[in-house]
Every structure is written in C-alpha cells, then in structure tokens.
C-alpha cells in the first residue's frame, strides 16, 4: 500500500463509548479525518446504512476477500460475524489527503499499529467497569441477552490488552473523554512521522 496520512485507531470493548468519541472527532475540521468503513458479514441494524456504517457483505464474499488478500486486517469478532478493513478503503481516504480514523476491535487495532507503527496512534477507551458496560449494552437494546453476555465475556479479555496501546482514555465522564481524545489526536497529526520513535 502507498503511504499517506495518519492512522487513528480507537479500540475498546463494545459499549465503552468509543463510537461516540469517534463520531465527535469526525466533526472536528482541524483534525481532517475520514472514517474507515469496515466490511462485515453481520446483518445491518435498523438505522444502519450500507457504505456509511459498514459495507454489509455476505460471509461468502467476505471469505473471498480474505483469499484475495484484500484486507489490511480482519477478525472473526464474534462467531460467524466477520469484520475487516479493506486496503482500498484506507487508500481511498489517503488519496483525499485525509487522516483515517478506525472504530475497530482490540485485536484489529493492535494489528494496524504493528503494520504501521509510526503512522498509527492507537487509543484504548476504557469503560468505568464491567457492570457499567452491562448496563450500557442493555440500555442500547440492540442485542439479545445471549449476545450481550458474549460481548461482556469478550470485554474482560480485551481489557487486559489496554497496556499495549499508546494511550488509555477512561470514559467515566464523556465530556472529559471527548476533550482528551481531541487533544491527543490533534497533537499526533501535527507530528512528522520521522520524529516518531
Ligand atoms: P458492532 O457489531 O457492534 O458494530 O461491532 C462489533 C465490534 O467489531 C466492535 O468492537 C467494532 O469496533 C469491531 N469492528 C468493526 N469493524 C471492524 C474491523 O474492520 N476490524 C475489526 N478487527 N473489528 C471491527
């Protein structure tokens, strides 16, 4: 892949508020960000639009992309639910002269950091507690109890990876978390990659 702007990864257990943070950052013109739309084999939720929230594709298509080597990273995040970042999605955004922001799972985030260590800022968003996470997921009413329990079980494993990220943002107070996120990203995109160790 040809190099371009910066890569900003926000990873966190489902329900930590990372999507809210990412959506907020996308609205800040000084950051010059565009959202990396992932491909997924899961079904769209009611309000979700193809090409905006995700590229919704079949499991068969997803597996074909894996075979073709089209993904920068991909994960079977939940059983039979595949998610991945297509290389041409990042190239599309870089070609516009913008920085890329990702809302992806912990393993995928770390994989991007490993592939592009200097160009990537990897931020982990930490929920106040597992109990609070459960409350948030229940309030969202998008998932069955079984799926919520699956997400909670995964969250405990994901929390253990937090120290591998460049920064951890504790999302206890959303306003504070938004400000911290903005400051971190603004400082990072101003840096020349040759200055980054
Ligand atoms: P959801 O089903 O709630 O939209 O997403 C489930 C999880 O998959 C979230 O943690 C989300 O960040 C993650 N995810 C979304 N897109 C990607 C991707 O392209 N790659 C990886 N590794 N994870 C993703």
Boltz pocket constraint, residues with backbone or C-beta under 6 A from the ligand:
constraints:
  - pocket:
      binder: B
      contacts: [[A, 10], [A, 12], [A, 13], [A, 14], [A, 38], [A, 39], [A, 42], [A, 73], [A, 74], [A, 75], [A, 77], [A, 83], [A, 84], [A, 85], [A, 103], [A, 104], [A, 105], [A, 106], [A, 107], [A, 108], [A, 109]]
      max_distance: 6.0
